[in-house]
Structure formats: C-alpha cells, structure tokens
C-alpha cells in the first residue's frame, strides 16, 4: 500500500468504513506486535496490547494528525500501552542473577558465537533497561526508526532521547562483554576436559 | 552517534582522522562495532503474532462494539454542516446589524472623551442618512418575498424619498 492509498484508507476509516480499517490493521498489526513483544517478551500480553491499540486507533482516527506517519502513531500507542504494562505489578521482572542464568550457554566448543545465542543475550540484556531506555532502544535500534520519529512516538526531546539511548547501549555493551568472557571461560573448560 | 550517522560531516571527519591515528580509540571503536553487529543481528529477529489472521479477527470484533468518539466539531465537519451554518450566521448578522439604530441609544449632544471633543449631532445625522440608505433594502427583504416584489418595494420607497 503506497502512502496515498494509506491516506485514503485512513479517511474512509475515519468516516466509519470497517473494510478500510481492516486493511490498516492488516498492514500495521505486524509492526504493532513486534514492538509490543520486544517490550514485554510475552505473547499473550503482546496480543492484548495490539488489540487495545487498534481499538484506540479506531476511536480516535478522526483526530489523526497527518503530520505523523501512521506507523509512528501506531508505534506511539503500542509503546505507551507497553510502558503501562511494564509499570504494572503483573509484568514479569527479571533479576540480574536470573538474567545471567537464563542466558543461553554456548552449545559447542567453537569460539564462533552462534547468532541465536547472541540474539538471546541481547534480548535478555534489554530486560535490564529502564522502561524508557527500553522503549528508545526498541524503536531506534531494533525497529530502526528515525530519531525524529522516536522523539514523536515517545513525546521526548531530542537530548532526552539521545541520553536514554546512550545509557541503553552502554548497559547492553557491558552485559555483552560479561557474556563474551563467560563464553570464553566455558569454552576453555570444555577444551581442557 | 558516530556509528549511527547522527553526527554532522565536520564532526565525523574529525573523528575519522583521530581514529586513523589513535590505537586506543580505534580498539574502543572496534568494540562498539561488535556491539552494533550484535544489535543488528537482534534487529533481524522480528517476532510476529502466532496467528495474524486470528489477531485481525479479534481486533475487528472489538471495534464492532466501539463507536468512534466523534467530537461535535468532527461531526459538523464530516456532514459539511459547519460551512452551511457559518454562511447562515453571517447572513443573520448582516441583516440584524443593519437594523440597529443609533437613535435607540440616548446620546448627549456633546461630550468629551479622553480629551477628544465628539460632535454627536453630526455623527447622528450621518448615521441617520446611512440608515435611510440601507433601510429600504432590509425593510423590503422578507423571507417569502420574491425578487420582483423586493425590487418593486425598493422602487416605491425611493420614489417616496
């Protein structure tokens, strides 16, 4: 769907056209789910957030500001709902010890790090970030949104966004360094035995 | 910021030059690149809903019971009523504004306001003449009168004056 078609769909949906809204849901539900899952790491919670997000979009679609990209607006709603979840008592909290224990152990004795292990390590480390740092990290580094889009989606000033991103990257970097060391020790032990 | 292309060209060139000549900084930069590679790898992993069709169905079921919370303004805009109402309001204002007479208010013959001496009798005379000009048109124009009837009414009024 090109931007003109999307705009037409939004206008139709704003006048109550369910079919046009369905097209928007089909187009953006993947993005909404990805952001929700990256924030919550919970399948059921992510599906609930996506449903709630689209209900909010439907209710307020006549207020849609064309100055925003539609995907940025969806990302904003999903991120806010995810942040609400992370602040709620029902969200799963990972302690530092659990994070280290749950990190995937290398399954072979090679020094080449399996990509799935590395991904898993990054996701676990992202759980250590504060909700704001996590939101910036997910939108900027994982969703690869432009800095201006991230600021709009999170209602953040540019400096605040960059500061959160800097601290998020620093924590992930430090965590990965520890993980690399752990892997080297584990591999060395395997080679000796 | 350097790695993510968030620096301007001048700052970037300065860092490029420094990295080419500084061993410790270039090793730090290599570490950062490794981090960046790990993040890029994580970004490639895009979690998708277990059943996209089912999720879409649930969303559509949810919105069936929810009506968009239209504001009064959006409803007016949607039905194009706002434009019509504005036009009607302007017509009413124009009609009634002409019928307001300065003679309805008690005005002393002369008074001084903030040091300015007002010639009230001259003002009243001008306003009366102005009212006489527009009076014939507004007086002749009634909602049910045809264009011909209004024209005849105005003609007879001018003949009288």
Interface residues (C-beta under 8 A of the other chain):
Chain A: X14 X15 X16 X18 X21 X22 X25 X26 X29 X30 X33 X34 X37 X38 X43 X46 X47 X50 X51 X54 X55 X58 X59 X60 X61 X62 X63 X115 X118 X119 X121 X122 X123 X141 X142 X143 X144 X147 X162 X169 X172 X173 X176 X177
Chain B: X1 X6 X31 X32 X34 X35 X38 X39 X41 X42 X43 X45 X46 X47 X48 X49 X50 X52 X55 X56 X58 X59 X60 X62 X63 X64 X66 X68 X69 X70 X71 X74 X78
